[in-house]
Amino acid sequence: MLCIACWKTVTLFIDNVDLPSRCTVKDLGVLISDSFAPQSHINKVTATANQRVNLLMRAFVSRDQSTLVRAYYVFVLYCLVTIQPT
C-alpha cells in the first residue's frame, strides 16, 4: 500500500493481516513515490543502465566503436526504452 501522506498513518487489514505501508511502490515496472516525483524511478533506471554499460565494457575485449555502439543499442538502450517489471 502506498502511503500518500506518511505523516498520517492508516492501518489496513485483510483477513486480520496488517498491510505494510510504503513510501515507494512499484506498479507495472514503474516506481511511484508518495510525492509522485519521478526521482526514485529515474535513479533506478539510471543505475540499471550504468550496470549494463559496465558489464559491456568488461565483456568486450575489442574497443571497436561500431561493435560497442551496436551492443549498447541492443543491451542498454532496449532496457531504457521498455518498461521492465524487474
C-alpha positions as CSV (number, residue, x, y, z in Angstrom):
1,M,0.0,0.0,0.0
2,L,1.4,3.4,-1.0
3,C,1.3,5.9,1.9
4,I,0.4,9.2,0.2
5,A,0.9,11.2,3.4
6,C,3.5,9.4,5.5
7,W,2.8,11.7,8.4
8,K,-0.7,10.3,8.7
9,T,-0.6,6.6,9.3
10,V,-3.6,4.4,8.5
11,T,-3.5,0.7,9.3
12,L,-5.3,-1.5,6.9
13,F,-6.0,-5.2,7.4
14,I,-7.0,-8.1,5.1
15,D,-8.1,-11.2,6.9
16,N,-6.5,-9.8,10.1
17,V,-3.2,-9.4,8.4
18,D,-1.6,-5.9,8.6
19,L,-0.8,-4.4,5.1
20,P,2.6,-2.8,5.2
21,S,2.7,0.9,4.3
22,R,5.5,2.0,1.9
23,C,6.6,5.4,0.7
24,T,7.7,4.0,-2.6
25,V,6.0,1.1,-4.5
26,K,6.5,-0.5,-7.9
27,D,3.5,-0.7,-10.2
28,L,3.8,-2.1,-13.7
29,G,7.6,-1.7,-13.5
30,V,7.4,2.0,-12.6
31,L,8.5,3.2,-9.1
32,I,5.9,5.6,-7.6
33,S,6.8,7.6,-4.6
34,D,4.4,9.2,-2.1
35,S,5.2,12.7,-3.6
36,F,4.7,11.4,-7.2
37,A,8.1,12.7,-8.1
38,P,9.9,10.6,-10.8
39,Q,13.3,10.8,-9.0
40,S,13.2,7.2,-7.5
41,H,12.3,5.7,-10.8
42,I,14.9,7.7,-12.7
43,N,17.6,6.7,-10.2
44,K,16.7,3.0,-10.6
45,V,16.7,3.1,-14.4
46,T,20.0,5.1,-14.4
47,A,21.6,2.6,-12.0
48,T,20.5,-0.3,-14.2
49,A,21.8,1.3,-17.4
50,N,25.1,2.0,-15.7
51,Q,25.4,-1.6,-14.5
52,R,24.7,-2.8,-18.1
53,V,27.3,-0.4,-19.6
54,N,29.9,-1.5,-17.1
55,L,29.1,-5.2,-17.9
56,L,29.5,-4.4,-21.6
57,M,32.9,-2.8,-21.1
58,R,34.1,-5.8,-19.1
59,A,32.7,-8.3,-21.5
60,F,34.2,-6.9,-24.7
61,V,38.0,-7.1,-25.3
62,S,37.6,-5.2,-28.5
63,R,37.2,-1.4,-28.3
64,D,35.8,-1.2,-31.8
65,Q,33.4,1.7,-31.7
66,S,30.8,0.3,-34.1
67,T,30.6,-3.0,-32.1
68,L,30.3,-1.3,-28.8
69,V,27.6,1.1,-30.1
70,R,25.6,-1.9,-31.6
71,A,25.9,-3.8,-28.3
72,Y,24.8,-0.6,-26.4
73,Y,21.7,-0.4,-28.6
74,V,20.8,-4.0,-28.1
75,F,21.7,-4.4,-24.4
76,V,21.4,-1.0,-22.7
77,L,19.1,1.2,-24.8
78,Y,16.4,-1.5,-25.0
79,C,16.4,-1.5,-21.2
80,L,15.9,2.3,-21.2
81,V,13.1,2.3,-23.8
82,T,11.0,-0.5,-22.5
83,I,9.4,-0.8,-19.1
84,Q,10.8,-3.9,-17.4
85,P,8.9,-5.2,-14.4
86,T,12.0,-6.4,-12.6
